[in-house]
Amino acid sequence: MSKIIAIRSPEEVSEKLDDLSLEIRRKKSSIIKSALEQYLDEYTDYQIALDRLKDKQDKIIISEDLKKEPGI
């Protein structure tokens, strides 16, 4: 199921989206959907990394240890 989301963007951003849409022959909604999905995935990874940095109980693994023990 899909939901409609309306946004306002600066004219410059809208123009860039128009240009990209024409260049790659994809609908603007498809470009926005892909960009939003990618952003949300990356933000989730970023938040997990921050949480792990703040967790004093989480073991820090240095690159030398990773080289010694494959599978970690």
N, C-alpha and C positions, 0 to 999 in steps of 0.2 A: 504494500500500500504506500502511496506517495502523499506527501503534504506539500502545499504551496507555501513558500517562504518569500516574502517581499523584502528587498533591501534598498537602501539609498547608497549611492556611491558617488565619489567625486567625478566630475565630467571626464577628467583625464583617465581615470581607471576604466570608466565605461567605454571610452574611445579605444583604449588598448584592448579591451575585451572584444569590441567590434572588429578591430584589425586582426586579432588572433583568430577569431571565428572564421573570418573570410580566408585567412591564410591556410588554416588547417582543415577547412571545410567541415567544421563541427558546430553544432548548435551551442549558443552561449550557455544555455542551461546545463549542457553536458560538461562544458569546461568548468563551470562554477561547481558543479557536483563533484567532479574529480578533484578539484583543488581543495574543496572543503573536506572531503574524505581523507586526502593526504595530510592536510593540516591537523585534523583530529587525531589521526594515527600517530603523527610525530609528536603532538602535544601530549598524548597519553604516554609515549615512551619517555619524553622529557620529564613528565611528572613522576614516573616510576624511578627514573634516575635520581631526581632530587630527593625523593623519599628515602631511597637507599643511602644517599650521601648523609642524610640527617640521622639515619638509624645507626646508633653506636654499636649495636649488637651484630650488624651485618659485616661479615668478614671481607676485607679488601684483598683482592687478588691482583698481584702485580704481573706484568707480562712475562717475566722469567718463569713464574710458577705455571702460567698457562702453557708455556713451551714444554715444561717438564711433564705435565699431567694432561694428556689429551683426554677430552671427554668431560672436562669441568664445565 
